[in-house]
């Protein structure tokens, strides 16, 4: 399938704004079956193991070959294209609809328990607990092959026990007075725990804008969940990307999202998909927008690119260039 290229490692997109970061998160051999396994699971959710499922998989694999042959190497761009095809094949615009509602209910239960506990803590301790809660929330991911998210009870225990790689970057969140913080939300359920961090950032004087997807991508939070999760109680504003892509694909996002990103003093980027996409726009110098990645490295390729063990909870500061600037 890949033999049409003399050297697959040299295949890149023509977008000149993609920099050194893309070398770290480029498609690996492990990514190819992982993406296909998740998409096949979604087909089975609809059709069970029937001929309809087999036919849908055949059509999906044809699409997959075309995407790979096009030279696209960004994992989350590929995953988005295949998820769109999957939704089309099974005739369901939101295959994870019910699972997301269940995750949101469980996430809100955790939010209220932790919010009550945090009231007895000093401001600095509240911020650190909110960061930990936000990070464990990133465990609630249904889009990684072979990965099983923890239960609600397990999540509550993890708040006090996890070790954070790059924990020193929490200090970046203490210096937000009178700054615009743009918060890229990720999974349903997880977003309820992100409310804890948004609450604390606002106490510290930040203006916090949450960004959710406008259409469905896997079990990610969308505009449909804003009221359900009470996001506007914790964020000053919540807007949609204008797209159903797995991240803020710069060629798809709305003008409103572009303007918000341009004005941002700090971008908090939750989860692996945002990391996989935005790392293509990283810069080595001090120019550009400050980004704080917050994620659990749930697969080997992402863990390797970050230089951590698989399963690590990570904070990482970087700079990105907005390609239209």
SERO-4910 file (N, C-alpha, C, O; in steps of 0.05 Angstrom, whole numbers):
BEGIN
 pado doro    nc1    nc2    nc3   cac1   cac2   cac3    cc1    cc2    cc3    oc1    oc2    oc3
  Unk    A     17    -24      0      0      0      0     17     25      0     10     45    -13
  Unk    A     40     24     15     56     48     17     80     47     -3     96     65     -3
  Unk    A     81     26    -19    104     23    -37    104     43    -59    124     45    -74
  Unk    A     83     59    -62     82     80    -83    102    102    -77    108    118    -94
  Unk    A    112    102    -52    132    122    -44    160    109    -42    162     87    -31
  Unk    A    180    122    -53    207    112    -50    216    113    -20    230     96    -10
  Unk    A    208    134     -7    214    137     22    191    150     36    187    174     34
  Unk    A    174    134     50    150    144     63    156    166     83    140    184     88
  Unk    A    180    164     96    187    184    116    190    212    105    191    231    120
  Unk    A    193    214     79    197    240     67    171    253     58    170    276     49
  Unk    A    148    238     60    123    249     51    113    270     71    110    264     95
  Unk    A    108    294     61     98    316     78     77    331     63     75    330     39
  Unk    A     61    346     79     41    363     66     55    388     56     76    396     66
  Unk    A     43    402     37     55    426     26     52    450     44     64    471     39
  Unk    A     36    447     65     32    469     84     58    478     97     69    463    113
  Unk    A     68    501     90     94    509     99     95    517    129    116    522    140
  Unk    A     71    519    141     70    527    169     74    503    187     76    506    212
  Unk    A     76    479    177     80    455    193    110    452    198    126    451    179
  Unk    A    118    452    224    147    454    230    158    429    243    147    407    238
  Unk    A    179    432    259    193    409    270    176    391    287    181    367    289
  Unk    A    154    402    299    137    385    316    125    362    302    120    341    314
  Unk    A    120    365    275    107    344    260    124    319    258    113    298    254
  Unk    A    150    322    261    167    299    260    163    281    284    168    257    283
  Unk    A    153    292    306    149    277    331    122    262    331    120    241    343
  Unk    A    102    272    317     76    260    318     66    249    292     42    245    288
  Unk    A     84    245    274     77    234    247     66    205    250     72    191    269
  Unk    A     50    198    231     38    171    230     59    149    234     80    150    220
  Unk    A     54    131    252     72    108    256     57     83    248     33     83    244
  Unk    A     72     61    246     59     35    239     37     28    259     16     18    251
  Unk    A     42     34    284     22     27    305     -4     42    301    -26     32    309
  Unk    A     -3     66    290    -27     83    287    -47     71    267    -71     74    270
  Unk    A    -36     58    246    -53     48    224    -74     28    234    -98     33    228
  Unk    A    -66      6    247    -87    -12    257   -104      0    280   -127     -7    283
  Unk    A    -92     18    296   -107     30    318   -131     46    308   -153     42    317
  Unk    A   -126     63    288   -148     78    277   -170     60    265   -194     65    269
  Unk    A   -161     40    251   -180     21    238   -196      6    259   -219      1    255
  Unk    A   -183     -2    280   -196    -17    301   -219     -1    314   -241    -11    319
  Unk    A   -213     25    319   -234     42    331   -257     46    312   -280     45    321
  Unk    A   -251     51    287   -272     54    267   -289     28    264   -313     29    261
  Unk    A   -275      5    264   -290    -20    262   -308    -24    286   -330    -35    283
  Unk    A   -300    -16    309   -316    -18    333   -342     -2    330   -363    -10    339
  Unk    A   -339     22    318   -363     39    314   -382     26    294   -407     28    297
  Unk    A   -372     13    274   -389     -1    255   -403    -24    268   -427    -29    264
  Unk    A   -389    -39    286   -402    -61    300   -423    -51    320   -442    -65    326
  Unk    A   -419    -27    331   -439    -16    349   -466    -13    334   -487    -14    347
  Unk    A   -464     -8    308   -488     -3    292   -500    -29    281   -524    -34    282
  Unk    A   -482    -46    270   -492    -69    255   -487    -96    268   -496   -116    257
  Unk    A   -473    -98    290   -463   -123    301   -446   -137    279   -438   -124    260
  Unk    A   -441   -162    282   -423   -176    264   -440   -188    241   -444   -213    239
  Unk    A   -449   -171    223   -466   -179    201   -452   -172    174   -431   -159    174
  Unk    A   -465   -181    152   -454   -174    126   -455   -144    121   -438   -133    107
  Unk    A   -474   -131    133   -475   -101    131   -450    -89    143   -438    -70    132
  Unk    A   -441   -101    165   -416    -91    178   -392    -97    160   -374    -80    157
  Unk    A   -391   -121    148   -369   -128    131   -367   -109    107   -346   -100    100
  Unk    A   -390   -104     94   -391    -86     71   -382    -58     79   -368    -45     64
  Unk    A   -391    -49    102   -383    -22    111   -353    -21    116   -340     -1    109
  Unk    A   -342    -43    127   -313    -43    132   -297    -43    105   -276    -31    103
  Unk    A   -307    -57     85   -294    -57     59   -293    -29     47   -272    -21     37
  Unk    A   -316    -15     49   -317     12     38   -298     31     55   -285     48     44
  Unk    A   -298     26     81   -281     42     98   -251     38     91   -235     57     91
  Unk    A   -244     14     87   -216      7     81   -207     19     54   -184     27     50
  Unk    A   -226     20     35   -220     33      9   -213     63     14   -194     73      3
  Unk    A   -230     75     31   -225    104     38   -198    107     52   -184    126     47
  Unk    A   -192     89     70   -167     90     85   -143     89     67   -124    105     70
  Unk    A   -143     71     48   -121     68     29   -117     95     14    -95    104     10
  Unk    A   -139    107      5   -138    132    -10   -126    154      7   -109    170     -2
  Unk    A   -134    155     33   -124    176     51    -93    173     55    -78    192     53
  Unk    A    -85    148     60    -57    143     64    -40    148     39    -19    159     40
  Unk    A    -51    141     16    -37    145     -9    -35    175    -17    -19    182    -33
  Unk    A    -53    191     -4    -52    220    -10    -28    234      2    -21    256     -6
  Unk    A    -14    220     20      9    231     33      3    244     60     22    255     72
  Unk    A    -22    244     69    -28    255     96    -14    238    117    -17    214    118
  Unk    A      0    252    135     14    238    156      6    246    185     16    234    204
  Unk    A    -12    265    187    -21    273    214    -42    253    223    -63    250    210
  Unk    A    -37    240    245    -55    218    255    -83    227    259   -102    214    251
  Unk    A    -87    250    272   -114    259    279   -129    270    255   -154    269    255
  Unk    A   -115    280    235   -129    287    210   -139    262    196   -162    262    186
  Unk    A   -123    241    196   -132    216    184   -155    204    199   -175    195    187
  Unk    A   -154    205    226   -175    194    242   -201    209    237   -223    197    236
  Unk    A   -199    235    234   -223    252    229   -236    244    202   -260    241    200
  Unk    A   -220    242    181   -230    235    155   -244    208    156   -265    204    143
  Unk    A   -232    189    170   -245    162    171   -270    162    188   -289    147    183
  Unk    A   -270    178    209   -295    179    226   -318    191    210   -340    183    212
  Unk    A   -312    211    194   -333    223    177   -344    202    157   -368    201    153
  Unk    A   -326    186    146   -334    165    128   -351    144    143   -371    134    133
  Unk    A   -343    138    168   -357    118    184   -386    128    190   -405    113    187
  Unk    A   -388    153    197   -415    164    203   -433    162    178   -457    156    180
  Unk    A   -421    167    155   -436    165    130   -444    136    124   -467    131    116
  Unk    A   -426    117    129   -432     89    122   -453     77    140   -469     61    131
  Unk    A   -453     85    166   -473     73    184   -498     91    187   -517     83    201
  Unk    A   -498    114    174   -522    131    175   -528    142    202   -551    146    210
  Unk    A   -507    148    218   -510    158    245   -492    182    249   -467    178    249
  Unk    A   -502    206    253   -485    229    256   -471    231    283   -453    247    287
  Unk    A   -479    214    302   -467    215    329   -467    187    342   -484    182    359
  Unk    A   -450    169    334   -450    141    344   -447    139    374   -455    119    385
  Unk    A   -434    158    387   -429    156    415   -449    172    432   -444    178    455
  Unk    A   -472    179    420   -491    196    433   -498    187    462   -495    203    480
  Unk    A   -507    163    465   -515    154    492   -491    151    511   -493    158    534
  Unk    A   -469    142    501   -445    139    518   -435    166    528   -426    168    551
  Unk    A   -438    187    512   -430    214    520   -449    224    543   -439    237    561
  Unk    A   -474    219    540   -493    228    561   -486    214    588   -487    227    609
  Unk    A   -480    189    587   -473    174    611   -447    185    623   -445    188    647
  Unk    A   -427    190    606   -402    202    615   -406    229    628   -394    236    648
  Unk    A   -424    245    616   -430    272    627   -442    270    655   -436    285    673
  Unk    A   -461    251    658   -473    248    684   -453    240    705   -452    251    727
  Unk    A   -435    222    698   -414    213    717   -394    236    723   -385    239    745
  Unk    A   -388    250    702   -369    272    705   -380    294    723   -365    305    739
  Unk    A   -405    300    720   -417    321    737   -419    312    766   -416    328    784
  Unk    A   -423    286    770   -423    276    798   -396    280    811   -394    289    834
  Unk    A   -375    275    796   -348    279    806   -342    309    810   -330    317    830
  Unk    A   -351    325    791   -347    354    794   -358    365    820   -344    379    834
  Unk    A   -383    357    826   -396    368    851   -382    357    876   -379    372    896
  Unk    A   -373    332    875   -359    321    899   -333    336    903   -326    344    926
  Unk    A   -318    339    882   -292    353    885   -295    382    891   -279    394    906
  Unk    A   -315    395    879   -320    424    884   -325    428    914   -315    447    926
  Unk    A   -341    411    925   -348    413    954   -322    410    971   -318    425    990
  Unk    A   -306    390    964   -281    385    979   -262    408    976   -248    415    995
  Unk    A   -260    420    953   -241    442    948   -247    467    963   -229    484    967
  Unk    A   -271    470    973   -278    495    987   -262    499   1012   -259    521   1022
  Unk    A   -252    476   1023   -236    478   1048   -207    483   1043   -191    485   1062
  Unk    A   -198    484   1018   -170    486   1012   -163    515   1006   -179    532    999
  Unk    A   -137    521   1009   -126    547   1001   -125    549    971   -126    529    957
  Unk    A   -123    574    961   -125    579    932   -105    562    916   -112    550    896
  Unk    A    -80    562    925    -59    548    910    -65    518    910    -61    505    889
  Unk    A    -74    507    932    -81    479    934   -105    472    916   -106    451    904
  Unk    A   -124    490    915   -147    486    897   -138    485    868   -148    468    853
  Unk    A   -120    502    860   -111    502    832    -97    476    826   -102    464    804
  Unk    A    -80    467    843    -66    442    838    -85    418    837    -81    400    820
  Unk    A   -105    417    854   -124    396    853   -140    397    827   -147    377    815
  Unk    A   -147    421    819   -163    425    794   -147    415    770   -158    403    752
  Unk    A   -121    420    770   -104    410    748   -103    380    748   -105    368    726
  Unk    A   -101    368    771   -100    339    773   -127    327    764   -127    307    749
  Unk    A   -149    339    772   -175    329    764   -179    332    734   -190    313    721
  Unk    A   -170    354    722   -172    357    693   -155    336    679   -164    325    659
  Unk    A   -132    330    689   -115    310    676   -127    282    678   -126    268    658
  Unk    A   -137    275    701   -149    248    703   -174    246    686   -181    224    676
  Unk    A   -187    269    681   -210    269    664   -203    261    635   -220    250    621
  Unk    A   -178    266    627   -169    258    601   -166    228    597   -161    218    575
  Unk    A   -170    213    619   -171    184    618   -197    174    604   -198    152    594
  Unk    A   -217    192    603   -243    184    592   -244    185    562   -259    201    551
  Unk    A   -228    169    549   -225    170    520   -233    142    509   -222    122    517
  Unk    A   -251    143    490   -260    118    477   -248    114    450   -256     96    435
  Unk    A   -228    130    443   -218    130    416   -190    119    413   -176    125    393
  Unk    A   -181    102    432   -155     90    430   -157     60    432   -168     49    451
  Unk    A   -148     47    411   -150     17    410   -135      5    434   -112     12    439
  Unk    A   -149    -15    447   -136    -29    469   -135    -14    495   -123    -24    514
  Unk    A   -147      9    496   -147     25    520   -174     25    533   -194     29    520
  Unk    A   -175     19    559   -200     18    574   -201     41    594   -185     42    613
  Unk    A   -220     60    591   -222     82    611   -228     72    639   -242     52    642
  Unk    A   -219     86    659   -225     78    687   -254     85    694   -267    101    681
  Unk    A   -264     72    715   -291     77    725   -291    103    740   -270    114    747
  Unk    A   -315    113    746   -318    138    761   -304    135    789   -291    154    798
  Unk    A   -308    112    801   -296    108    828   -266    108    826   -252    119    843
  Unk    A   -255     96    805   -226     96    801   -215    124    797   -193    130    806
  Unk    A   -230    140    781   -221    167    776   -218    183    802   -199    198    805
  Unk    A   -237    180    820   -236    195    845   -212    188    861   -200    205    874
  Unk    A   -204    162    861   -180    154    875   -154    165    862   -135    171    876
  Unk    A   -155    168    836   -131    177    821   -124    206    827   -101    214    823
  Unk    A   -143    222    836   -138    251    840   -114    255    859    -98    273    855
  Unk    A   -112    239    879    -91    242    899    -66    225    893    -46    228    907
  Unk    A    -67    208    873    -45    189    870    -28    192    845     -6    181    844
  Unk    A    -38    207    825    -23    209    800      2    226    803      3    244    819
  Unk    A     22    219    788     46    235    785     44    250    758     36    238    738
  Unk    A     52    275    758     50    291    734     77    298    723     94    308    737
  Unk    A     82    291    697    106    299    684    103    328    675     84    335    662
  Unk    A    122    345    684    120    373    678    103    388    698     91    409    691
  Unk    A    101    378    722     83    391    742     90    420    747     73    436    756
  Unk    A    116    427    743    124    455    747    109    475    730    108    499    737
  Unk    A     97    465    708     83    484    690     56    493    702     43    511    691
  Unk    A     49    482    725     25    492    739     29    522    745      9    537    746
  Unk    A     54    530    750     59    558    755     50    576    733     44    599    738
  Unk    A     50    566    708     40    582    686     11    590    689      3    611    680
  Unk    A     -4    573    703    -32    578    707    -38    597    730    -60    607    733
  Unk    A    -17    602    746    -21    621    768    -18    650    759    -27    668    773
  Unk    A     -6    654    736     -1    681    725    -21    687    703    -12    690    680
  Unk    A    -46    688    709    -67    692    688    -84    717    693   -103    721    679
  Unk    A    -77    733    713    -94    756    719    -96    774    694    -75    782    682
  Unk    A   -120    782    687   -126    799    665   -117    788    638   -113    803    619
  Unk    A   -115    762    636   -107    749    611   -130    733    600   -148    724    614
  Unk    A   -129    729    573   -149    712    560   -139    684    557   -118    679    544
  Unk    A   -152    665    570   -145    637    569   -165    623    551   -189    623    557
  Unk    A   -156    611    530   -173    595    512   -169    566    518   -146    556    518
  Unk    A   -190    552    524   -189    525    535   -201    506    514   -226    506    509
  Unk    A   -185    489    502   -194    470    482   -203    445    496   -187    429    505
  Unk    A   -229    441    498   -240    418    512   -239    393    495   -236    394    470
  Unk    A   -240    370    508   -236    345    494   -260    326    497   -280    329    483
  Unk    A   -259    307    515   -279    287    517   -304    295    534   -302    312    552
  Unk    A   -327    283    527   -350    285    544   -343    273    571   -327    255    573
  Unk    A   -355    282    593   -348    273    619   -324    287    629   -325    300    651
  Unk    A   -302    286    615   -277    301    621   -283    331    624   -272    344    642
  Unk    A   -300    341    606   -306    370    606   -318    379    633   -315    402    640
  Unk    A   -332    361    646   -343    369    673   -321    374    692   -323    392    709
  Unk    A   -299    358    691   -277    362    709   -260    386    700   -247    399    717
  Unk    A   -260    393    675   -247    417    665   -260    442    678   -248    463    680
  Unk    A   -285    440    685   -299    462    698   -284    470    723   -283    494    730
  Unk    A   -273    451    738   -259    457    763   -235    476    757   -231    495    772
  Unk    A   -221    470    736   -198    487    729   -207    514    719   -195    535    726
  Unk    A   -228    514    703   -238    540    693   -248    557    716   -243    581    716
  Unk    A   -261    545    736   -269    560    760   -246    574    773   -248    597    780
  Unk    A   -224    559    777   -201    570    791   -187    591    775   -177    611    786
  Unk    A   -185    587    749   -172    608    732   -187    634    733   -175    655    733
  Unk    A   -213    632    734   -229    657    736   -226    670    763   -225    695    765
  Unk    A   -223    654    784   -217    666    811   -191    681    810   -188    701    824
  Unk    A   -172    670    795   -145    683    792   -145    707    774   -124    720    770
  Unk    A   -168    713    762   -170    738    746   -170    734    716   -169    754    701
  Unk    A   -170    709    707   -170    704    678   -198    706    666   -218    702    680
  Unk    A   -199    713    640   -224    710    625   -221    685    609   -203    682    593
  Unk    A   -239    665    613   -235    638    603   -257    632    582   -281    633    588
  Unk    A   -248    625    558   -266    617    537   -261    588    530   -239    580    523
  Unk    A   -282    572    533   -281    543    526   -288    539    497   -306    552    486
  Unk    A   -274    521    483   -280    515    456   -287    485    454   -271    468    461
  Unk    A   -310    480    443   -320    452    439   -324    448    409   -325    467    394
  Unk    A   -328    423    402   -333    417    374   -362    424    366   -380    422    383
  Unk    A   -366    431    342   -393    437    332   -408    413    323   -433    412    322
  Unk    A   -393    392    315   -405    367    306   -391    344    320   -370    348    333
  Unk    A   -401    320    317   -391    297    333   -365    287    322   -361    283    298
  Unk    A   -346    282    340   -322    266    335   -319    248    359   -313    256    381
  Unk    A   -322    222    354   -319    202    375   -336    210    399   -359    219    397
  Unk    A   -324    208    423   -339    215    448   -332    243    458   -334    248    482
  Unk    A   -324    260    440   -316    287    448   -340    305    454   -362    300    443
  Unk    A   -336    324    471   -357    343    478   -364    361    455   -345    370    441
  Unk    A   -389    368    451   -398    385    429   -416    408    440   -422    409    464
  Unk    A   -424    425    422   -442    447    430   -468    436    442   -480    450    459
  Unk    A   -476    412    434   -501    400    445   -499    395    475   -519    392    489
  Unk    A   -474    395    486   -471    388    515   -466    412    532   -462    409    557
  Unk    A   -466    436    521   -459    460    537   -478    463    560   -470    467    583
  Unk    A   -504    462    555   -524    465    577   -524    440    595   -526    443    619
  Unk    A   -522    417    583   -523    392    599   -501    392    620   -505    382    642
  Unk    A   -477    402    613   -454    402    631   -452    427    648   -435    429    665
  Unk    A   -469    447    642   -467    472    657   -441    487    651   -431    500    669
  Unk    A   -430    484    627   -404    496    621   -404    526    624   -384    538    632
  Unk    A   -426    539    618   -427    568    619   -428    579    648   -425    603    653
  Unk    A   -431    561    667   -429    568    696   -399    571    704   -393    586    723
  Unk    A   -382    558    689   -353    558    697   -335    573    677   -314    583    685
  Unk    A   -344    575    652   -329    590    632   -343    616    626   -368    618    628
  Unk    A   -328    637    620   -340    663    613   -356    661    587   -377    673    584
  Unk    A   -345    645    569   -359    640    543   -352    611    535   -331    600    542
  Unk    A   -370    599    519   -365    573    507   -373    575    478   -396    583    472
  Unk    A   -355    569    459   -361    571    431   -355    544    417   -340    528    428
  Unk    A   -367    540    394   -361    517    378   -339    523    357   -335    546    349
  Unk    A   -326    502    348   -304    505    329   -315    512    301   -301    523    284
  Unk    A   -340    505    296   -351    507    269   -346    483    253   -350    483    228
  Unk    A   -336    461    265   -328    437    251   -332    413    269   -335    415    293
  Unk    A   -332    389    256   -333    364    271   -306    351    271   -304    327    278
  Unk    A   -285    365    265   -258    354    266   -249    348    294   -259    359    313
  Unk    A   -229    331    296   -219    322    323   -205    344    337   -201    342    362
  Unk    A   -196    364    323   -181    387    335   -190    412    321   -208    412    305
  Unk    A   -176    434    326   -182    459    314   -169    461    286   -151    478    282
  Unk    A   -177    445    267   -165    445    241   -167    473    230   -189    484    226
  Unk    A   -144    485    225   -143    514    218   -157    521    192   -165    543    188
  Unk    A   -160    501    174   -173    506    149   -203    501    151   -217    503    130
  Unk    A   -213    495    175   -242    489    178   -255    505    199   -280    508    199
  Unk    A   -240    516    218   -253    530    241   -267    556    232   -261    567    211
  Unk    A   -286    564    248   -302    588    243   -285    613    246   -264    613    259
  Unk    A   -294    635    235   -281    661    239   -280    669    269   -261    681    278
  Unk    A   -302    663    283   -303    669    311   -281    654    326   -267    666    344
  Unk    A   -277    629    320   -255    613    333   -228    625    326   -211    626    343
  Unk    A   -224    632    301   -199    645    293   -193    670    309   -171    674    319
  Unk    A   -213    687    312   -209    712    326   -202    707    356   -186    721    367
  Unk    A   -216    687    368   -210    681    396   -181    670    399   -167    678    418
  Unk    A   -173    653    381   -145    643    382   -125    665    378   -104    665    391
  Unk    A   -131    684    361   -112    707    356   -109    723    381    -87    733    386
  Unk    A   -130    727    397   -129    744    420   -119    730    445   -113    742    465
  Unk    A   -117    703    444   -110    687    468    -82    694    478    -63    697    463
  Unk    A    -80    696    505    -54    698    518    -43    671    525    -19    667    525
  Unk    A    -61    652    529    -53    624    535    -75    606    524    -99    611    527
  Unk    A    -66    584    511    -84    564    501    -79    538    517    -56    528    516
  Unk    A    -99    529    530    -98    503    544   -108    482    525   -131    483    516
  Unk    A    -92    463    518    -99    442    498   -102    415    512    -82    403    521
  Unk    A   -127    406    514   -132    380    527   -132    357    508   -144    358    486
  Unk    A   -118    336    515   -120    311    501   -101    306    479    -86    324    470
  Unk    A   -101    281    469    -81    273    449    -87    284    421    -68    291    407
  Unk    A   -112    286    413   -118    296    386   -109    325    382    -97    331    362
  Unk    A   -114    342    402   -105    370    400    -74    370    399    -62    386    384
  Unk    A    -62    353    415    -32    352    415    -22    343    388     -3    355    377
  Unk    A    -34    322    377    -25    312    351    -28    332    329    -11    333    311
  Unk    A    -48    348    331    -53    368    310    -35    393    314    -21    401    296
  Unk    A    -36    404    338    -22    429    342      8    426    342     23    446    336
  Unk    A     19    403    348     48    399    348     59    402    320     83    407    317
  Unk    A     43    400    300     52    406    272     58    436    268     71    443    249
  Unk    A     49    453    287     53    481    284     71    493    305     72    517    309
  Unk    A     85    475    319    103    485    340    127    500    329    136    495    306
  Unk    A    138    518    345    161    534    338    182    532    359    175    530    383
  Unk    A    207    532    351    229    530    371    235    557    385    245    558    407
  Unk    A    228    579    371    234    605    383    211    614    402    192    599    407
  Unk    A    213    638    411    194    648    431    170    663    419    154    674    433
  Unk    A    169    663    392    146    676    379    122    658    380    124    634    386
  Unk    A    100    669    373     76    652    371     59    652    397     65    666    416
  Unk    A     39    635    397     21    632    419     31    611    439     40    590    432
  Unk    A     28    618    465     35    599    486     14    578    489    -10    584    492
  Unk    A     22    553    488      3    530    491     12    513    514     36    507    517
  Unk    A     -7    505    530     -1    485    551    -16    460    545    -41    459    547
  Unk    A     -2    439    537    -14    413    532    -20    400    559     -4    401    577
  Unk    A    -44    389    561    -52    374    585    -65    348    575    -86    348    563
  Unk    A    -52    325    581    -62    300    571    -51    276    585    -31    278    600
  Unk    A    -64    254    581    -53    228    589    -43    215    563    -58    213    543
  Unk    A    -18    205    563     -6    192    540    -16    163    539     -4    146    551
  Unk    A    -38    159    525    -51    133    526    -41    113    505    -51     90    505
  Unk    A    -23    121    488    -12    102    469     18    106    466     29    127    474
  Unk    A     31     86    455     61     87    453     71    109    435     90    123    442
  Unk    A     59    114    411     69    136    394     69    163    407     88    178    405
  Unk    A     47    170    421     45    196    434     64    197    457     78    217    462
  Unk    A     66    175    472     85    174    495    114    178    485    129    193    497
  Unk    A    121    165    463    148    168    452    153    197    444    175    208    448
  Unk    A    134    209    431    137    236    421    141    256    443    154    277    440
  Unk    A    130    250    467    132    267    490    156    260    508    163    274    526
  Unk    A    168    237    502    191    228    518    183    218    546    197    222    565
  Unk    A    159    205    547    149    196    573    140    167    571    139    156    549
  Unk    A    134    154    593    123    127    593     94    128    585     79    147    591
  Unk    A     85    107    571     57    104    565     41    104    591     48     91    610
  Unk    A     19    119    590      2    122    614      8    146    631     -6    151    651
  Unk    A     29    161    624     37    184    640     17    207    636      5    211    615
  Unk    A     14    223    658     -1    248    657     18    270    652     38    273    667
  Unk    A     13    287    632     33    305    623     23    334    621      1    340    612
  Unk    A     40    353    630     38    381    624     62    389    607     85    382    615
  Unk    A     58    402    586     80    411    569     74    438    557     53    442    545
  Unk    A     93    457    560     90    483    549    104    485    522    126    474    519
  Unk    A     92    498    503    104    502    477     94    528    465     78    542    477
  Unk    A    104    534    441     94    557    425     85    547    398     98    529    386
  Unk    A     63    557    388     54    550    361     50    575    344     46    597    355
  Unk    A     52    572    318     46    594    300     18    589    288     13    568    278
  Unk    A      1    610    289    -24    608    275    -19    613    245     -8    634    238
  Unk    A    -26    595    228    -18    596    200    -28    619    184    -17    626    163
  Unk    A    -49    632    193    -60    655    178    -47    682    187    -53    703    176
  Unk    A    -30    680    208    -18    705    218      7    712    201     20    733    207
***
